[in-house]
């Protein structure tokens, strides 16, 4: 619903997409709704992240991804675009390993209270930092794990697999 978009720019995203493919960014007043705009797409506000994340030392456009296993953050990283506004790694963005900020951790704890209904769970939560606040952008039921290997996050990859093994596999086997 266009009336709910309060930002200058809007994103049209495939509902079941991945890798940032198929995302289109429009000026709010120029959104082309002749796209196949159905339940297969999501129209979303595009918050201004050009101010970076000062507490993490990040300058410019970004998003923050946290990968969660049964309520525990396995690792987090900031994605920074190569150019433009899409920070997705498949679009040429780079990853910077970070510790999830306390405010993000608090939001994830609230989210996970609702996610517990699904039992064992692995998901990611993406955030923008804009106007002094962290904003949840999306949850992903199939988070990509390519940041670890591609960006040399060996310690984070080990933590992820250790958590996955302890919190899910051993539980299922035991």
C-alpha positions as CSV (number, residue, x, y, z in Angstrom):
1,X,0.0,0.0,0.0
2,X,1.7,3.2,-1.2
3,X,0.2,5.3,1.6
4,X,2.2,3.3,4.1
5,X,5.6,4.1,2.4
6,X,6.9,7.2,4.2
7,X,10.4,7.2,2.8
8,X,11.6,8.9,-0.4
9,X,12.6,5.6,-2.0
10,X,10.9,2.2,-2.0
11,X,12.1,-1.3,-2.8
12,X,10.2,-3.9,-4.8
13,X,11.6,-7.3,-3.7
14,X,10.7,-10.8,-4.8
15,X,9.1,-12.5,-1.8
16,X,11.1,-15.7,-2.3
17,X,14.2,-14.2,-3.8
18,X,17.8,-14.5,-2.7
19,X,21.1,-12.9,-3.3
20,X,19.6,-9.5,-3.9
21,X,18.5,-10.6,-7.4
22,X,15.3,-9.0,-8.7
23,X,15.3,-6.1,-6.2
24,X,14.3,-2.8,-7.8
25,X,14.6,0.6,-6.1
26,X,12.3,3.4,-7.1
27,X,11.7,7.0,-6.1
28,X,8.4,6.7,-4.1
29,X,6.5,8.8,-6.5
30,X,7.7,6.9,-9.5
31,X,7.1,3.3,-8.4
32,X,6.0,1.4,-11.5
33,X,3.2,-0.8,-10.4
34,X,2.7,-2.5,-13.7
35,X,5.4,-4.9,-12.4
36,X,4.0,-8.3,-11.5
37,X,2.9,-6.7,-8.2
38,X,1.3,-9.6,-6.4
39,X,1.9,-11.7,-3.4
40,X,5.1,-12.7,-5.1
41,X,6.6,-9.3,-4.3
42,X,7.0,-7.1,-1.3
43,X,6.9,-3.3,-1.5
44,X,9.1,-2.0,1.3
45,X,10.4,1.4,2.5
46,X,14.1,2.1,1.8
47,X,15.6,3.7,4.8
48,X,18.5,6.1,4.4
49,X,21.6,4.3,5.7
50,X,24.2,6.7,4.2
51,X,25.2,7.8,7.7
52,X,26.7,4.4,8.4
53,X,26.9,2.8,11.9
54,X,29.1,5.0,14.1
55,X,29.3,2.5,17.0
56,X,30.7,-0.1,14.6
57,X,33.0,2.3,12.7
58,X,31.0,1.7,9.5
59,X,30.7,4.6,7.1
60,X,28.0,4.8,4.4
61,X,25.4,2.5,3.0
62,X,25.1,-0.8,4.8
63,X,23.0,-3.5,6.3
64,X,23.7,-5.7,9.3
65,X,23.1,-9.5,9.2
66,X,22.9,-11.7,12.3
67,X,22.7,-15.5,11.9
68,X,20.7,-17.1,14.7
69,X,20.6,-20.7,15.9
70,X,17.9,-21.5,18.5
71,X,18.0,-18.0,19.9
72,X,21.8,-17.6,19.9
73,X,23.6,-15.3,17.5
74,X,26.2,-17.5,15.8
75,X,27.8,-14.6,14.0
76,X,27.1,-11.1,12.6
77,X,28.5,-9.0,9.8
78,X,27.9,-5.7,8.1
79,X,27.4,-5.8,4.4
80,X,28.6,-2.7,2.4
81,X,27.8,-2.3,-1.3
82,X,30.4,-2.2,-3.9
83,X,28.4,0.7,-5.5
84,X,24.8,1.9,-5.1
85,X,22.4,0.8,-2.5
86,X,22.3,-3.0,-2.6
87,X,24.7,-4.4,0.0
88,X,24.1,-8.1,-0.8
89,X,27.3,-10.2,-1.2
90,X,26.0,-11.7,-4.4
91,X,25.8,-8.2,-5.8
92,X,29.4,-7.4,-5.2
93,X,29.1,-6.2,-1.6
94,X,31.7,-6.9,1.0
95,X,31.3,-8.3,4.5
96,X,32.8,-6.9,7.7
97,X,32.7,-9.2,10.7
98,X,31.2,-7.5,13.8
99,X,29.8,-8.2,17.2
100,X,26.1,-7.6,17.0
101,X,25.3,-4.3,18.8
102,X,23.4,-4.6,22.1
103,X,20.3,-3.0,20.6
104,X,20.2,-5.6,17.8
105,X,20.7,-8.4,20.4
106,X,17.7,-7.1,22.3
107,X,15.5,-7.0,19.2
108,X,16.6,-10.5,18.2
109,X,15.7,-11.8,21.7
110,X,12.2,-10.4,21.2
111,X,11.9,-12.0,17.7
112,X,13.1,-15.3,19.0
113,X,10.4,-15.5,21.6
114,X,8.0,-15.8,18.6
115,X,10.2,-18.0,16.6
116,X,10.4,-20.7,19.3
117,X,7.1,-22.0,18.1
118,X,9.0,-23.5,15.1
119,X,11.2,-25.6,17.4
120,X,14.8,-25.9,16.2
121,X,15.6,-22.9,14.1
122,X,18.3,-21.4,12.0
123,X,17.5,-18.0,10.5
124,X,19.0,-14.6,9.9
125,X,17.8,-11.1,10.7
126,X,18.8,-8.1,8.6
127,X,18.9,-4.6,10.0
128,X,19.5,-1.0,8.8
129,X,20.8,1.7,11.1
130,X,19.0,4.9,10.2
131,X,18.1,8.1,12.2
132,X,19.9,6.7,15.3
133,X,17.9,3.5,15.4
134,X,18.3,-0.1,14.3
135,X,15.4,-1.2,12.0
136,X,14.6,-4.8,11.2
137,X,14.4,-5.2,7.5
138,X,13.8,-8.9,7.0
139,X,14.1,-12.4,8.4
140,X,15.5,-15.1,6.2
141,X,14.6,-18.8,6.7
142,X,17.6,-19.9,4.6
143,X,20.5,-17.6,5.5
144,X,23.5,-17.9,3.2
145,X,26.7,-19.1,4.9
146,X,29.0,-18.0,2.2
147,X,30.2,-15.0,4.2
148,X,32.3,-17.2,6.4
149,X,34.3,-19.0,3.8
150,X,34.5,-16.1,1.3
151,X,35.6,-13.5,3.8
152,X,37.8,-15.6,6.1
153,X,35.5,-15.7,9.1
154,X,36.9,-19.0,10.1
155,X,36.3,-18.4,13.8
156,X,32.7,-17.5,13.1
157,X,32.2,-20.4,10.9
158,X,33.5,-22.8,13.6
159,X,31.2,-21.1,16.1
160,X,28.3,-21.5,13.8
161,X,28.9,-25.2,13.2
162,X,29.6,-25.9,16.8
163,X,26.3,-24.2,17.8
164,X,24.5,-26.0,15.1
165,X,25.9,-29.3,16.2
166,X,25.2,-28.8,19.9
167,X,21.9,-27.1,19.6
168,X,20.3,-29.0,16.8
169,X,22.1,-32.2,15.7
170,X,23.0,-33.6,19.1
171,X,19.5,-32.8,20.3
172,X,17.9,-34.7,17.4
173,X,20.3,-37.7,17.8
174,X,20.1,-37.9,21.5
